[in-house]
Amino acid sequence: MKNILMLLAVFSLFSCTNNDENRKNSALNIQGTWQLISATTIENGTSQTTDYSGKLKMIKLFNHTHFAFLKHSLDPKDSISFDAGGGTFILNDDNYVEKLEYYKSKDWEGKIFKFKLAIHNDTLIQKGIEKVEKAGGDRV
């Protein structure tokens, strides 16, 4: 979960609609389904990039009030790589805040995650920082 939520995530536009009640003073239209292309995690100065354009696929969906994400492997022998979650969000300008309400690990439910969003052409960029107490630092 940590590697999913706190990533510099580059999403390629899959589809998009215009109606959004949770956008407050925001010109960003994130509604629709976005396919993750790659994600980079930076921890203690070390960067790790995951390619989601091959056998590992992930999408993130936004409607008026909620988000959801789904990740799975296209390898029929890999049932471990499945992950999913969702909850509510608020978008104000480029400030995006998620409240995770549904996840397989109950420890994560109810947590708040803050991100900065940007859209460049058909690409959504989501960046956030997670405090990693056991590592003694932040994860971008």
C-alpha positions as a Markdown table, in Angstrom:
| # | Residue | x | y | z |
|---|---|---|---|---|
| 1 | Met | 0.0 | 0.0 | 0.0 |
| 2 | Lys | 2.8 | 2.4 | 0.9 |
| 3 | Asn | 4.3 | 2.0 | -2.5 |
| 4 | Ile | 1.0 | 2.7 | -4.2 |
| 5 | Leu | -0.3 | 5.7 | -2.3 |
| 6 | Met | 2.9 | 7.7 | -1.9 |
| 7 | Leu | 4.3 | 7.5 | -5.4 |
| 8 | Leu | 5.2 | 10.0 | -7.9 |
| 9 | Ala | 2.6 | 8.6 | -10.2 |
| 10 | Val | 2.2 | 9.3 | -13.9 |
| 11 | Phe | -1.2 | 8.4 | -15.2 |
| 12 | Ser | -2.2 | 8.3 | -18.8 |
| 13 | Leu | -5.7 | 9.5 | -19.6 |
| 14 | Phe | -8.0 | 6.6 | -20.3 |
| 15 | Ser | -11.3 | 8.4 | -20.2 |
| 16 | Cys | -12.7 | 11.5 | -18.6 |
| 17 | Thr | -16.0 | 13.3 | -17.8 |
| 18 | Asn | -16.8 | 16.8 | -16.7 |
| 19 | Asn | -19.1 | 16.6 | -13.6 |
| 20 | Asp | -17.3 | 17.1 | -10.2 |
| 21 | Glu | -18.8 | 18.1 | -6.9 |
| 22 | Asn | -15.6 | 17.6 | -4.9 |
| 23 | Arg | -13.6 | 20.1 | -6.9 |
| 24 | Lys | -13.4 | 23.4 | -5.1 |
| 25 | Asn | -11.8 | 26.3 | -6.9 |
| 26 | Ser | -10.0 | 23.8 | -9.1 |
| 27 | Ala | -9.4 | 23.9 | -12.9 |
| 28 | Leu | -8.2 | 20.3 | -12.8 |
| 29 | Asn | -10.6 | 17.8 | -14.2 |
| 30 | Ile | -9.5 | 14.4 | -12.9 |
| 31 | Gln | -12.9 | 12.6 | -13.3 |
| 32 | Gly | -12.8 | 9.3 | -15.2 |
| 33 | Thr | -10.4 | 6.4 | -15.4 |
| 34 | Trp | -6.7 | 6.8 | -15.5 |
| 35 | Gln | -4.1 | 4.1 | -16.3 |
| 36 | Leu | -0.9 | 4.1 | -14.4 |
| 37 | Ile | 2.1 | 4.0 | -16.7 |
| 38 | Ser | 5.0 | 4.3 | -14.1 |
| 39 | Ala | 5.5 | 5.1 | -10.5 |
| 40 | Thr | 8.7 | 6.3 | -8.7 |
| 41 | Thr | 9.3 | 6.0 | -5.0 |
| 42 | Ile | 12.2 | 7.9 | -3.4 |
| 43 | Glu | 13.3 | 6.9 | 0.1 |
| 44 | Asn | 16.6 | 7.9 | 1.8 |
| 45 | Gly | 17.9 | 9.3 | -1.5 |
| 46 | Thr | 17.3 | 6.0 | -3.4 |
| 47 | Ser | 14.9 | 6.0 | -6.3 |
| 48 | Gln | 12.9 | 3.0 | -7.5 |
| 49 | Thr | 10.7 | 3.1 | -10.6 |
| 50 | Thr | 8.0 | 0.5 | -11.3 |
| 51 | Asp | 6.8 | 0.0 | -14.9 |
| 52 | Tyr | 3.0 | -0.5 | -15.1 |
| 53 | Ser | 2.9 | -0.7 | -18.9 |
| 54 | Gly | 3.8 | -4.4 | -19.2 |
| 55 | Lys | 2.6 | -7.4 | -17.2 |
| 56 | Leu | 1.7 | -5.2 | -14.2 |
| 57 | Lys | -1.4 | -3.0 | -14.7 |
| 58 | Met | -3.1 | -0.4 | -12.4 |
| 59 | Ile | -5.9 | 2.0 | -12.9 |
| 60 | Lys | -7.4 | 4.7 | -10.7 |
| 61 | Leu | -11.0 | 5.9 | -11.0 |
| 62 | Phe | -12.5 | 9.2 | -9.9 |
| 63 | Asn | -16.2 | 10.2 | -9.8 |
| 64 | His | -17.9 | 13.1 | -8.1 |
| 65 | Thr | -17.0 | 12.1 | -4.5 |
| 66 | His | -14.9 | 8.9 | -4.5 |
| 67 | Phe | -11.7 | 7.4 | -5.9 |
| 68 | Ala | -10.7 | 3.7 | -6.3 |
| 69 | Phe | -7.6 | 2.0 | -7.5 |
| 70 | Leu | -7.1 | -1.5 | -8.8 |
| 71 | Lys | -3.7 | -3.2 | -9.5 |
| 72 | His | -3.1 | -6.7 | -10.8 |
| 73 | Ser | -0.6 | -8.8 | -12.8 |
| 74 | Leu | -1.4 | -10.1 | -16.2 |
| 75 | Asp | 0.6 | -13.2 | -15.4 |
| 76 | Pro | -2.0 | -16.0 | -14.8 |
| 77 | Lys | 0.4 | -17.6 | -12.2 |
| 78 | Asp | 0.6 | -14.4 | -10.1 |
| 79 | Ser | -2.3 | -14.0 | -7.7 |
| 80 | Ile | -0.2 | -12.1 | -5.1 |
| 81 | Ser | 0.1 | -8.8 | -7.1 |
| 82 | Phe | -3.6 | -7.9 | -6.7 |
| 83 | Asp | -4.4 | -4.8 | -4.7 |
| 84 | Ala | -7.4 | -2.5 | -4.4 |
| 85 | Gly | -8.7 | 0.3 | -2.3 |
| 86 | Gly | -10.8 | 3.4 | -2.3 |
| 87 | Gly | -12.5 | 6.2 | -0.4 |
| 88 | Thr | -13.4 | 9.9 | -0.7 |
| 89 | Phe | -11.4 | 12.9 | -1.9 |
| 90 | Ile | -11.3 | 16.6 | -2.0 |
| 91 | Leu | -9.6 | 18.6 | -4.7 |
| 92 | Asn | -8.9 | 22.3 | -4.2 |
| 93 | Asp | -6.7 | 23.8 | -7.0 |
| 94 | Asp | -3.8 | 21.3 | -7.2 |
| 95 | Asn | -4.2 | 20.1 | -3.6 |
| 96 | Tyr | -5.7 | 16.6 | -3.5 |
| 97 | Val | -6.6 | 14.9 | -0.3 |
| 98 | Glu | -7.7 | 11.2 | -0.1 |
| 99 | Lys | -9.4 | 9.5 | 2.9 |
| 100 | Leu | -8.9 | 5.8 | 2.4 |
| 101 | Glu | -12.1 | 4.0 | 3.5 |
| 102 | Tyr | -11.7 | 0.6 | 1.9 |
| 103 | Tyr | -8.6 | -1.5 | 1.9 |
| 104 | Lys | -7.6 | -5.1 | 2.7 |
| 105 | Ser | -5.5 | -3.9 | 5.7 |
| 106 | Lys | -7.8 | -2.4 | 8.2 |
| 107 | Asp | -4.8 | -0.5 | 9.7 |
| 108 | Trp | -4.8 | 1.8 | 6.6 |
| 109 | Glu | -8.5 | 2.5 | 6.6 |
| 110 | Gly | -9.4 | 6.0 | 7.8 |
| 111 | Lys | -5.9 | 7.4 | 6.9 |
| 112 | Ile | -5.6 | 10.7 | 5.1 |
| 113 | Phe | -3.2 | 11.2 | 2.2 |
| 114 | Lys | -2.2 | 14.6 | 0.8 |
| 115 | Phe | -1.0 | 15.0 | -2.8 |
| 116 | Lys | -0.2 | 17.7 | -5.3 |
| 117 | Leu | -1.7 | 17.0 | -8.7 |
| 118 | Ala | -0.9 | 18.3 | -12.2 |
| 119 | Ile | -2.2 | 17.5 | -15.6 |
| 120 | His | 0.0 | 17.8 | -18.7 |
| 121 | Asn | -1.8 | 17.0 | -21.9 |
| 122 | Asp | -3.3 | 13.6 | -21.2 |
| 123 | Thr | -1.1 | 12.8 | -18.2 |
| 124 | Leu | -2.0 | 13.1 | -14.5 |
| 125 | Ile | 0.9 | 13.5 | -12.1 |
| 126 | Gln | 0.3 | 12.8 | -8.5 |
| 127 | Lys | 3.0 | 13.4 | -5.9 |
| 128 | Gly | 2.9 | 13.0 | -2.1 |
| 129 | Ile | 5.1 | 12.5 | 0.9 |
| 130 | Glu | 4.7 | 9.7 | 3.5 |
| 131 | Lys | 6.3 | 9.8 | 6.9 |
| 132 | Val | 8.2 | 6.5 | 7.4 |
| 133 | Glu | 8.9 | 6.3 | 11.1 |
| 134 | Lys | 10.8 | 3.0 | 11.1 |
| 135 | Ala | 13.1 | 4.3 | 8.3 |
| 136 | Gly | 13.6 | 7.6 | 10.0 |
| 137 | Gly | 12.6 | 9.8 | 7.1 |
| 138 | Asp | 10.1 | 10.6 | 4.3 |
| 139 | Arg | 9.1 | 8.6 | 1.3 |
| 140 | Val | 8.2 | 10.6 | -1.8 |
